[in-house]
Amino acid sequence: MKENYSSIQKKLMRLVLITSGVVLLLTCIGFFAYEFFTYREASRERLTTLSEIVAANSTAPLAFDDAKVAAQTLEALKAEKHIVAASLYDKKGNLFARYPATFPKYNLPIRPGEPGFKYSGDFLQGFVAVKEDGKVLGALYIRSDMDAIYTRFQRYGLIALLVIALSIFVAYLLSRQLQKKIAKPILALASTARDISEKHDYTVRAQKFDNDELGLLTDAFNQMLTEIERQNEEITFLNQGLELKVNERTNELEQANIELKLKSEFEETIIDSSVDIIAVFDKELRYVTLNKYGREVYGLEEKNVIGKNILEVFPQLKTSVMYRHLQNTFEKGEMLLDDHYNSNISDRVLQNYFIPLLDKDHNVYRVLVIGHDITEISKAHEKLMLVNKELEKSNLDLEQFAFVASHDLQEPLRKIQTFSQLLEKNLNDKEAIRNYLSKIISSAVRMTDLIKAVLNYSRLSNEKGEFEEVDLNEVVENIRSDLELTIVEREANIKVDKLPVLHGNRLQLSQLFMNLISNSIKFSSRNPQISISSRPMDDAEAKALNGFDVNGKYVQLTVKDNGIGFEQQYAEKIFTVFQRLHGKQEYPGTGIGLALCKKIIDNHHGYISVTSEPGEGTAFTIILPTKPSDVAITLS
């Protein structure tokens, strides 16, 4: 049934209600117009009568020039709440008295006008002459508002709305009963027509209710059904004769179709059994064939592909290399090979062959496209390249580590050897012995610290550790608790924003923040002010800022302090093992802390950078994925 369908019952109901409403509305408008003009005239006559009474009472004050009595006379107008203002003029036309007494004179007429009242704006106003024995003593001016008229017509309007609503309701009740007389035969005829249309049973006849126009319509409808039934019988008789000939021809066609189908099925079986994507296009770039494997790859049904233009099925291919190659094959009639095609439709990598199919005149009438899936081969190649890069980087790190470690580990050994020799030469000097032993112990402790740091760094390089959901808020809070004594002694202030929950190694992330916060406290010449903040980053932003080469969601962490800072040219150097920018006597340490931070970030497929300025503090920026990834982040 159509959405805009409306039954004849509803149409008759609307017709009655609209007619009743319009008639009542026009009646009310006529009544309002009559009442409006009648009441205006009555109001004018009432005000004229009132004015004449007040004028008669004002003769004595005007005759005796008694303004006080005149004002008292006008005060009697208080009884009429619609009187806005009134004034009394003497025979010279001068203002003699006014009501109310506070009413501004400039709002009153300067001189009396012609006798009579008229409507002006929202007021009814006018003059009457004050006479005594036919002698004019002055004039009276009265101004009345229209509130009485407005109030009266508001009441009329409310009554009219109630009358219209009640009348329409009564009309609705009456029309519901009366319209059935007309609607019932029509609905019965419509129901019969619908049944015949749905069941194709032309033996059904419509019921006739009255001998009127609807009765004539019913008779004509039944006669039409009789004629249709007769024609159907004739057609059935003729069809019986044709069926024999059709059956013979059908048997011949079925045999031919069986042979053609067997041939077609054989070809389709060969194509559909292929593990490559096979498609054939005509000159209008419409699909002639897309094999089963291709439909499975793209999640399509055959009916939604065959006969449709390639851009109708895949609009995203309009600017693709594949679409250009397909056009070029039709234009040049030469086979094309695309060794490495990143599909615009799926995440597959294909090796595409574009083969022109020629007709008897050697013109290209179709193009065969074969797409060989090399996704796994491509991924394996990319992983191999990535592993090679990681191995090269690891070798460089190992060479640098071995060089620096040998240098830094030899330093405390040389000191131990030197002070041992000096101790041997000064065995009788107790003070020298105490001093040399202290230096030997200090060098041994430093060597122990260096060996522990080297072991920690080596452990991070070889063991990635188990990953889990880590709440960085808990991690930082635990570090604040561990460093509570140092924080109090250095009067440090650590401000921490709401931090995210990441998928990582809890121990390594704790070590990361411990090193960064400890460095911020240590490398500060005044009360350390440390802030830790975070914000989410999407993969596009991460790639734009830092050259990331993976997809996913990232978070940016910033650890900022007001410490001593350093020259920006050393920003990369500080992440190298045993690299220091300050003397060990002034700021003790192993020089491995930030290298450990860099290794932890690498283990989490992240990125760390630093910006600093001498005397202005340092800011470490860390970017980490929020979810685990099996592909390391690389810089392009």
C-alpha positions as CSV (number, residue, x, y, z in Angstrom):
1,M,0.0,0.0,0.0
2,K,1.3,3.4,-0.9
3,E,2.4,5.7,1.9
4,N,0.0,8.5,0.8
5,Y,-3.0,6.2,0.8
6,S,-6.1,7.7,2.5
7,S,-9.4,5.9,2.8
8,I,-12.7,7.4,1.6
9,Q,-14.0,7.3,5.1
10,K,-11.2,9.7,6.2
11,K,-11.8,11.9,3.2
12,L,-15.6,12.2,3.9
13,M,-14.8,12.9,7.6
14,R,-12.4,15.7,6.6
15,L,-14.9,17.2,4.2
16,V,-17.6,17.4,6.8
17,L,-15.3,18.8,9.5
18,I,-13.7,21.3,7.2
19,T,-17.1,22.5,5.9
20,S,-18.5,22.8,9.4
21,G,-15.4,24.6,10.7
22,V,-15.4,27.1,7.8
23,V,-19.1,27.9,8.2
24,L,-18.7,28.4,12.0
25,L,-15.6,30.5,11.5
26,L,-17.3,32.8,8.9
27,T,-20.3,33.1,11.3
28,C,-18.1,34.1,14.2
29,I,-16.3,36.6,12.0
30,G,-19.6,38.2,11.0
31,F,-20.8,38.3,14.5
32,F,-17.5,39.8,15.7
33,A,-17.7,42.5,13.0
34,Y,-21.3,43.4,13.9
35,E,-20.6,43.5,17.6
36,F,-17.4,45.5,17.1
37,F,-19.1,48.4,15.3
38,T,-22.2,48.2,17.4
39,Y,-20.3,48.3,20.7
40,R,-18.1,51.2,19.4
41,E,-21.2,53.2,18.7
42,A,-22.7,52.3,22.0
43,S,-19.5,53.3,23.8
44,R,-19.5,56.7,22.0
45,E,-23.1,57.3,23.1
46,R,-22.4,56.3,26.7
47,L,-19.3,58.6,26.8
48,T,-21.4,61.4,25.2
49,T,-24.1,61.0,27.9
50,L,-21.5,60.9,30.7
51,S,-19.8,64.0,29.3
52,E,-23.1,66.0,29.2
53,I,-23.8,65.1,32.8
54,V,-20.4,66.2,33.9
55,A,-20.7,69.4,31.8
56,A,-24.1,70.2,33.4
57,N,-22.4,69.8,36.9
58,S,-19.6,72.1,35.8
59,T,-21.7,75.2,35.0
60,A,-21.6,76.6,38.5
61,P,-17.8,76.4,39.0
62,L,-17.3,78.0,35.6
63,A,-19.8,80.7,36.3
64,F,-18.3,81.5,39.7
65,D,-14.7,80.9,38.5
66,D,-14.2,78.3,41.2
67,A,-11.4,76.0,39.9
68,K,-11.4,74.0,43.2
69,V,-15.0,73.0,42.9
70,A,-14.5,72.3,39.2
71,A,-11.6,69.8,40.0
72,Q,-13.9,68.1,42.6
73,T,-16.6,67.8,40.0
74,L,-14.1,66.1,37.6
75,E,-13.0,63.8,40.4
76,A,-16.4,62.1,40.2
77,L,-15.1,60.5,37.0
78,K,-13.1,58.0,39.2
79,A,-16.2,55.9,39.2
80,E,-15.5,55.2,35.5
81,K,-12.2,53.2,35.4
82,H,-11.9,53.5,31.7
83,I,-11.7,57.4,31.8
84,V,-8.0,58.2,31.3
85,A,-8.1,62.0,31.4
86,A,-10.6,64.9,31.5
87,S,-10.2,68.7,31.4
88,L,-12.4,71.7,31.7
89,Y,-11.9,74.9,29.7
90,D,-13.4,78.4,30.3
91,K,-15.1,80.4,27.6
92,K,-11.8,81.9,26.6
93,G,-10.4,78.4,25.9
94,N,-8.0,78.4,28.8
95,L,-7.5,75.2,30.8
96,F,-9.6,75.6,34.0
97,A,-9.3,72.2,35.7
98,R,-8.0,68.7,34.9
99,Y,-8.5,65.1,36.0
100,P,-6.5,63.5,37.4
101,A,-4.8,66.5,38.9
102,T,-1.4,64.9,38.2
103,F,-2.1,64.3,34.5
104,P,0.5,66.3,32.5
105,K,-0.9,69.4,30.8
106,Y,1.1,68.8,27.7
107,N,-0.8,65.6,27.1
108,L,-4.1,67.6,27.1
109,P,-5.5,69.7,24.1
110,I,-4.3,73.3,24.3
111,R,-7.6,74.6,23.1
112,P,-11.1,73.0,23.0
113,G,-12.1,71.5,19.7
114,E,-15.4,70.9,17.9
115,P,-18.1,69.2,20.0
116,G,-18.4,65.5,19.4
117,F,-16.5,62.2,20.1
118,K,-14.4,60.1,17.8
119,Y,-11.9,57.2,18.0
120,S,-8.2,58.1,17.8
121,G,-5.7,55.3,18.1
122,D,-6.4,53.4,21.3
123,F,-8.7,56.1,22.8
124,L,-12.2,57.5,22.4
125,Q,-12.0,61.3,23.0
126,G,-13.9,64.5,22.3
127,F,-15.5,67.7,23.6
128,V,-18.9,68.9,24.8
129,A,-19.9,72.5,25.4
130,V,-20.8,73.6,28.9
131,K,-23.9,75.7,28.7
132,E,-26.3,77.5,31.1
133,D,-29.6,78.9,29.7
134,G,-28.2,78.6,26.2
135,K,-25.1,80.6,27.1
136,V,-21.7,78.9,26.5
137,L,-19.6,78.9,29.7
138,G,-16.8,76.7,28.5
139,A,-16.0,73.2,27.2
140,L,-15.4,69.7,28.7
141,Y,-12.8,67.3,27.2
142,I,-12.9,63.6,28.1
143,R,-10.6,60.7,27.0
144,S,-11.5,57.0,27.5
145,D,-9.4,53.9,26.7
146,M,-10.5,50.8,24.7
147,D,-10.0,48.2,27.4
148,A,-13.7,47.6,27.8
149,I,-13.9,46.7,24.0
150,Y,-10.8,44.5,24.2
151,T,-12.0,42.7,27.3
152,R,-15.4,42.1,25.7
153,F,-14.0,40.7,22.5
154,Q,-11.5,38.4,24.4
155,R,-14.5,36.9,26.1
156,Y,-16.3,36.6,22.8
157,G,-13.3,34.9,21.3
158,L,-13.1,32.4,24.1
159,I,-16.8,31.6,23.7
160,A,-16.4,31.3,19.9
161,L,-13.5,28.8,20.3
162,L,-15.6,26.7,22.7
163,V,-18.6,26.8,20.3
164,I,-16.5,25.9,17.3
165,A,-14.8,23.1,19.2
166,L,-18.1,21.7,20.4
167,S,-19.7,22.1,17.0
168,I,-16.8,20.3,15.3
169,F,-17.0,17.5,17.9
170,V,-20.7,17.0,17.3
171,A,-20.2,17.2,13.5
172,Y,-17.5,14.5,13.9
173,L,-19.8,12.2,15.8
174,L,-22.6,12.7,13.3
175,S,-20.4,12.3,10.3
176,R,-19.0,9.0,11.6
177,Q,-22.4,7.5,11.4
178,L,-23.6,9.2,8.2
179,Q,-20.5,8.6,6.1
180,K,-20.9,4.8,6.5
181,K,-23.9,5.0,4.1
182,I,-21.6,6.2,1.3
183,A,-18.3,4.5,2.4
184,K,-19.6,1.0,3.0
185,P,-20.5,0.1,-0.7
186,I,-17.3,1.7,-1.9
187,L,-15.1,-0.2,0.7
188,A,-16.9,-3.4,-0.2
189,L,-16.2,-2.9,-3.9
190,A,-12.5,-2.0,-3.2
191,S,-12.2,-5.2,-1.0
192,T,-13.6,-7.4,-3.8
193,A,-11.2,-5.8,-6.3
194,R,-8.2,-6.4,-4.0
195,D,-9.2,-10.0,-3.5
196,I,-9.5,-10.6,-7.2
197,S,-6.1,-8.9,-7.9
198,E,-4.3,-11.0,-5.3
199,K,-6.0,-14.4,-5.9
200,H,-6.8,-14.0,-9.7
201,D,-10.2,-15.5,-9.0
202,Y,-12.6,-13.9,-11.5
203,T,-15.6,-15.9,-10.4
204,V,-16.0,-13.6,-7.4
205,R,-18.8,-10.9,-7.7
206,A,-19.2,-7.6,-5.8
207,Q,-22.2,-7.1,-3.5
208,K,-24.8,-4.5,-4.6
209,F,-26.2,-2.3,-1.7
210,D,-28.5,0.4,-3.3
211,N,-30.0,1.4,-6.7
212,D,-27.9,4.5,-7.0
213,E,-24.7,5.6,-8.8
214,L,-22.7,3.2,-6.6
215,G,-25.1,0.4,-7.5
216,L,-24.5,1.2,-11.2
217,L,-20.8,1.1,-10.6
218,T,-21.1,-2.3,-8.9
219,D,-23.1,-3.7,-11.9
220,A,-20.5,-2.4,-14.4
221,F,-17.7,-4.0,-12.3
222,N,-19.5,-7.4,-12.2
223,Q,-20.1,-7.2,-15.9
224,M,-16.4,-6.5,-16.5
225,L,-15.5,-9.6,-14.4
226,T,-17.9,-11.8,-16.5
227,E,-16.2,-10.6,-19.7
228,I,-12.7,-11.3,-18.3
229,E,-13.8,-14.7,-17.2
230,R,-15.0,-15.5,-20.7
231,Q,-11.8,-14.3,-22.3
232,N,-9.7,-16.4,-19.9
233,E,-11.6,-19.5,-21.0
234,E,-10.8,-18.7,-24.6
235,I,-7.2,-18.1,-23.9
236,T,-7.0,-21.4,-21.9
237,F,-8.4,-23.3,-24.9
238,L,-5.9,-21.7,-27.3
239,N,-3.0,-22.4,-24.9
240,Q,-3.7,-26.1,-24.8
241,G,-3.0,-26.2,-28.6
242,L,0.2,-24.3,-28.2
243,E,1.5,-26.3,-25.3
244,L,2.3,-29.3,-27.6
245,K,4.4,-27.2,-30.0
246,V,6.0,-25.4,-27.1
247,N,6.9,-28.7,-25.4
248,E,8.6,-30.0,-28.5
249,R,10.6,-26.9,-29.0
250,T,11.4,-26.8,-25.3
251,N,12.8,-30.3,-25.4
252,E,15.1,-29.3,-28.3
253,L,16.3,-26.2,-26.5
254,E,16.8,-28.0,-23.2
255,Q,19.1,-30.5,-24.9
256,A,21.1,-27.7,-26.5
257,N,21.2,-25.9,-23.2
258,I,22.4,-29.0,-21.4
259,E,25.3,-29.3,-23.9
260,L,26.1,-25.5,-23.6
261,K,25.8,-25.7,-19.8
262,L,28.2,-28.6,-19.6
263,K,30.7,-26.7,-21.7
264,S,30.2,-23.5,-19.6
265,E,30.4,-25.4,-16.3
266,F,33.7,-27.0,-17.4
267,E,35.2,-23.6,-18.2
268,E,33.8,-22.1,-14.9
269,T,35.2,-25.0,-12.9
270,I,38.6,-24.3,-14.3
271,I,38.3,-20.6,-13.6
272,D,36.7,-21.0,-10.1
273,S,39.2,-23.6,-9.0
274,S,42.0,-21.1,-9.5
275,V,43.7,-19.6,-6.4
276,D,44.2,-16.4,-8.3
277,I,41.7,-13.5,-8.8
278,I,40.4,-13.8,-12.4
279,A,38.2,-11.2,-14.0
280,V,37.2,-10.4,-17.6
281,F,36.0,-6.8,-18.7
282,D,34.3,-5.6,-21.8
283,K,35.1,-2.3,-23.6
284,E,32.8,-0.4,-21.3
285,L,34.9,-1.8,-18.4
286,R,31.9,-3.9,-17.2
287,Y,32.5,-7.2,-15.5
288,V,31.9,-10.2,-17.8
289,T,33.4,-12.7,-15.3
290,L,34.7,-12.7,-11.8
291,N,35.7,-16.1,-10.5
292,K,34.7,-17.6,-7.2
293,Y,38.0,-16.8,-5.4
294,G,37.7,-13.1,-6.5
295,R,34.2,-12.9,-5.2
296,E,35.2,-14.5,-1.9
297,V,38.1,-12.1,-1.5
298,Y,36.0,-9.0,-2.0
299,G,32.9,-10.4,-0.3
300,L,30.6,-10.0,-3.3
301,E,27.8,-11.9,-4.9
302,E,27.8,-12.7,-8.6
303,K,24.6,-10.9,-9.2
304,N,26.0,-7.7,-7.8
305,V,29.1,-7.8,-10.1
306,I,28.4,-9.2,-13.5
307,G,27.3,-6.6,-16.0
308,K,28.3,-3.6,-13.8
309,N,31.1,-1.1,-14.5
310,I,34.2,-1.6,-12.3
311,L,33.7,1.9,-10.8
312,E,30.1,1.1,-10.0
313,V,31.3,-1.9,-7.9
314,F,34.5,-0.3,-6.6
315,P,34.3,3.6,-6.8
316,Q,37.6,3.8,-4.9
317,L,39.5,2.5,-8.0
318,K,39.0,5.6,-10.1
319,T,42.4,7.0,-9.3
320,S,44.2,3.7,-8.9
321,V,47.0,2.2,-10.9
322,M,44.9,-0.9,-11.6
323,Y,42.2,1.2,-13.3
324,R,44.8,3.0,-15.5
325,H,46.5,-0.3,-16.5
326,L,43.0,-1.7,-17.5
327,Q,42.4,1.4,-19.7
328,N,45.9,1.2,-21.2
329,T,45.4,-2.5,-22.1
330,F,42.2,-1.7,-24.1
331,E,43.9,1.3,-25.8
332,K,47.3,-0.3,-26.7
333,G,46.3,-3.9,-27.0
334,E,49.5,-5.0,-25.2
335,M,49.8,-7.2,-22.1
336,L,50.8,-5.4,-18.9
337,L,52.4,-6.7,-15.8
338,D,52.2,-4.9,-12.4
339,D,54.6,-6.8,-10.1
340,H,53.6,-5.1,-6.9
341,Y,50.1,-3.7,-6.5
342,N,48.8,-2.6,-3.1
343,S,45.0,-3.1,-3.4
344,N,42.8,-0.1,-2.9
345,I,40.0,-2.5,-1.9
346,S,41.6,-4.9,0.6
347,D,44.8,-5.2,2.5
348,R,46.3,-7.6,-0.1
349,V,49.3,-7.2,-2.3
350,L,48.8,-8.5,-5.8
351,Q,50.8,-9.3,-8.9
352,N,48.5,-8.3,-11.7
353,Y,48.5,-9.5,-15.3
354,F,46.4,-7.5,-17.9
355,I,45.9,-9.7,-21.0
356,P,44.0,-8.3,-24.1
357,L,41.5,-10.7,-25.8
358,L,41.3,-10.1,-29.5
359,D,38.4,-10.7,-31.9
360,K,38.8,-12.1,-35.5
361,D,39.8,-8.5,-36.7
362,H,42.6,-8.4,-34.0
363,N,40.8,-5.7,-32.1
364,V,40.6,-5.8,-28.3
365,Y,37.1,-6.6,-27.3
366,R,37.8,-7.8,-23.8
367,V,40.6,-7.8,-21.2
368,L,41.5,-10.7,-18.9
369,V,42.9,-9.6,-15.5
370,I,44.7,-12.2,-13.3
371,G,45.6,-11.1,-9.8
372,H,48.2,-13.3,-8.1
373,D,48.1,-12.8,-4.3
374,I,51.7,-12.1,-3.0
375,T,50.6,-10.7,0.3
376,E,52.4,-13.2,2.4
377,I,55.5,-13.0,0.3
378,S,55.5,-9.2,0.6
379,K,55.0,-9.4,4.3
380,A,57.8,-11.9,4.7
381,H,60.0,-9.6,2.6
382,E,59.1,-6.6,4.7
383,K,59.7,-8.5,7.9
384,L,63.1,-9.7,6.6
385,M,64.0,-6.1,5.7
386,L,62.9,-5.0,9.2
387,V,64.9,-7.7,10.9
388,N,67.9,-6.8,8.8
389,K,67.6,-3.1,9.9
390,E,67.1,-4.2,13.5
391,L,70.2,-6.4,13.3
392,E,72.2,-3.6,11.8
393,K,71.1,-1.3,14.5
394,S,71.9,-3.9,17.2
395,N,75.4,-4.4,15.8
396,L,76.0,-0.6,15.8
397,D,74.7,-0.4,19.4
398,L,76.8,-3.4,20.4
399,E,80.0,-1.9,18.9
400,Q,79.3,1.5,20.6
401,F,78.5,-0.3,23.8
402,A,81.6,-2.4,23.8
403,F,83.8,0.6,23.1
404,V,82.3,2.8,25.7
405,A,82.0,0.0,28.3
406,S,85.6,-1.0,27.9
407,H,86.6,2.6,28.4
408,D,84.4,3.3,31.5
409,L,85.1,0.0,33.1
410,Q,88.9,0.4,32.7
411,E,88.8,3.8,34.5
412,P,88.0,2.4,38.1
413,L,90.4,-0.5,37.5
414,R,93.2,1.9,36.7
415,K,92.4,3.9,39.8
416,I,92.4,0.7,41.9
417,Q,95.7,-0.3,40.4
418,T,97.3,3.1,40.9
419,F,96.1,3.6,44.5
420,S,97.2,0.0,45.3
421,Q,100.7,0.8,44.1
422,L,100.7,4.0,46.1
423,L,99.4,2.1,49.2
424,E,102.3,-0.4,48.8
425,K,104.8,2.4,48.8
426,N,103.3,4.1,51.9
427,L,102.6,1.3,54.3
428,N,104.0,3.2,57.2
429,D,101.8,6.3,56.6
430,K,98.5,5.5,58.3
431,E,96.8,8.7,57.0
432,A,97.9,7.9,53.4
433,I,96.8,4.3,53.9
434,R,93.3,5.4,55.0
435,N,93.1,7.9,52.1
436,Y,94.2,5.3,49.5
437,L,91.9,2.6,50.8
438,S,89.0,5.1,50.7
439,K,89.7,5.8,47.0
440,I,90.1,2.1,46.2
441,I,86.8,1.3,47.9
442,S,85.1,4.3,46.0
443,S,86.5,3.0,42.7
444,A,85.3,-0.6,43.5
445,V,81.8,0.7,44.4
446,R,81.7,2.7,41.1
447,M,82.9,-0.4,39.2
448,T,80.2,-2.4,40.9
449,D,77.5,0.2,39.9
450,L,78.8,0.2,36.3
451,I,78.6,-3.6,36.2
452,K,75.1,-3.6,37.6
453,A,74.1,-0.9,35.0
454,V,75.6,-2.9,32.2
455,L,73.8,-6.0,33.3
456,N,70.5,-4.1,33.5
457,Y,71.1,-2.7,30.0
458,S,72.0,-6.1,28.7
459,R,68.9,-7.7,30.3
460,L,66.6,-5.1,28.6
461,S,68.2,-5.9,25.3
462,N,67.7,-9.6,25.6
463,E,64.4,-9.9,27.6
464,K,61.3,-8.1,26.5
465,G,59.3,-9.3,29.5
466,E,55.6,-10.0,29.9
467,F,53.2,-7.3,28.8
468,E,50.0,-6.4,30.7
469,E,47.6,-3.6,31.3
470,V,49.6,-1.0,33.3
471,D,48.0,2.1,35.0
472,L,50.7,4.8,34.8
473,N,49.0,6.7,37.6
474,E,49.8,3.8,40.0
475,V,53.4,3.6,38.6
476,V,54.1,7.3,39.2
477,E,52.4,7.3,42.6
478,N,54.6,4.3,43.7
479,I,57.7,6.2,42.5
480,R,56.7,9.3,44.5
481,S,56.4,7.1,47.6
482,D,59.8,5.5,47.0
483,L,61.4,9.0,46.5
484,E,59.5,10.6,49.3
485,L,62.6,11.4,51.4
486,T,64.5,12.8,48.5
487,I,61.5,14.9,47.4
488,V,61.2,16.4,50.9
489,E,65.0,17.0,51.2
490,R,65.1,18.8,47.8
491,E,61.8,20.5,48.3
492,A,60.6,19.1,45.0
493,N,57.1,19.6,43.6
494,I,55.8,16.9,41.2
495,K,52.5,17.7,39.4
496,V,50.9,14.7,37.6
497,D,47.9,14.9,35.2
498,K,45.6,12.0,34.7
499,L,47.7,9.4,32.9
500,P,46.5,6.6,30.7
501,V,46.4,2.8,31.0
502,L,48.9,1.2,28.6
503,H,49.7,-2.4,27.5
504,G,53.3,-2.8,28.6
505,N,55.9,-4.2,31.0
506,R,55.1,-2.9,34.5
507,L,58.7,-3.3,35.8
508,Q,60.3,-1.5,32.7
509,L,57.7,1.3,32.8
510,S,58.4,1.8,36.5
511,Q,62.2,2.0,35.8
512,L,61.5,4.5,32.9
513,F,59.7,7.0,35.2
514,M,62.0,6.3,38.1
515,N,65.0,7.3,35.9
516,L,63.3,10.4,34.4
517,I,62.0,11.7,37.8
518,S,65.3,11.0,39.6
519,N,67.2,12.9,36.9
520,S,64.8,15.8,37.1
521,I,65.5,16.0,40.9
522,K,69.2,15.4,40.6
523,F,70.0,17.8,37.8
524,S,68.4,20.9,39.4
525,S,70.1,23.8,41.3
526,R,66.9,25.1,42.9
527,N,63.6,23.7,44.1
528,P,62.8,21.1,41.4
529,Q,59.4,21.7,39.7
530,I,58.4,18.5,37.7
531,S,55.2,18.1,35.6
532,I,54.0,14.9,34.0
533,S,51.2,15.2,31.4
534,S,49.7,13.1,28.6
535,R,47.4,13.4,25.6
536,P,46.1,10.9,23.0
537,M,47.5,10.8,19.5
538,D,46.2,9.0,16.4
539,D,48.5,7.2,14.0
540,A,48.3,10.0,11.4
541,E,49.5,12.6,13.9
542,A,52.2,10.4,15.2
543,K,53.4,9.7,11.6
544,A,53.3,13.4,10.7
545,L,55.3,14.4,13.8
546,N,57.8,11.6,14.1
547,G,57.7,9.5,11.0
548,F,56.0,6.5,12.5
549,D,55.4,3.7,10.1
550,V,52.6,1.7,11.8
551,N,48.9,2.0,12.3
552,G,47.3,2.3,15.7
553,K,46.5,4.6,18.6
554,Y,49.3,6.4,20.5
555,V,49.6,8.5,23.6
556,Q,52.1,11.3,24.1
557,L,53.7,11.6,27.6
558,T,55.7,14.7,28.6
559,V,58.0,14.9,31.6
560,K,59.2,18.5,32.1
561,D,61.4,20.1,34.8
562,N,63.1,23.4,35.6
563,G,66.5,21.9,36.0
564,I,69.9,23.0,34.8
565,G,69.2,21.9,31.2
566,F,71.8,21.4,28.4
567,E,72.6,22.5,24.9
568,Q,70.1,21.1,22.3
569,Q,73.0,19.8,20.2
570,Y,73.5,17.0,22.7
571,A,69.8,15.9,22.5
572,E,70.8,12.6,20.8
573,K,74.0,12.0,22.7
574,I,72.4,11.7,26.1
575,F,70.6,8.5,25.1
576,T,73.9,6.7,24.4
577,V,75.4,4.3,27.0
578,F,77.9,6.0,29.4
579,Q,77.4,9.4,27.9
580,R,77.5,12.3,30.4
581,L,77.2,16.0,30.0
582,H,78.4,16.9,33.5
583,G,81.2,15.9,35.8
584,K,80.8,12.9,38.1
585,Q,81.9,14.9,41.1
586,E,79.2,17.5,40.6
587,Y,76.4,15.1,39.5
588,P,77.2,11.4,40.3
589,G,75.9,8.6,38.2
590,T,76.7,5.8,35.8
591,G,75.6,7.4,32.5
592,I,73.4,4.5,31.6
593,G,70.0,5.8,33.0
594,L,68.8,7.6,29.8
595,A,70.2,4.8,27.7
596,L,68.0,2.4,29.7
597,C,65.0,4.7,29.1
598,K,65.7,4.6,25.4
599,K,65.9,0.8,25.4
600,I,62.6,0.5,27.4
601,I,60.9,2.8,24.9
602,D,62.2,0.6,22.0
603,N,61.0,-2.5,23.7
604,H,57.5,-0.9,23.8
605,H,57.7,0.1,20.1
606,G,57.7,3.8,21.1
607,Y,59.7,6.9,20.6
608,I,61.5,9.3,23.0
609,S,63.0,12.7,22.3
610,V,64.2,15.7,24.4
611,T,64.3,19.4,24.2
612,S,66.3,21.5,26.6
613,E,68.0,24.9,27.1
614,P,70.7,25.7,29.7
615,G,69.2,27.1,32.8
616,E,65.6,26.7,31.5
617,G,65.0,23.1,32.2
618,T,64.4,19.9,30.1
619,A,61.3,18.3,28.6
620,F,61.2,14.6,27.6
621,T,58.5,13.6,25.0
622,I,57.5,10.0,24.9
623,I,55.2,8.4,22.4
624,L,53.8,4.9,23.2
625,P,51.2,2.7,21.6
626,T,48.1,2.1,23.8
627,K,47.8,-1.5,22.5
628,P,50.4,-4.2,21.8
629,S,52.0,-4.3,18.3
630,D,54.1,-7.0,16.7
631,V,55.7,-4.4,14.4
632,A,58.4,-2.1,15.7
633,I,58.0,1.6,15.2
634,T,60.6,2.8,12.7
635,L,61.5,6.3,11.6
636,S,61.1,7.0,7.9
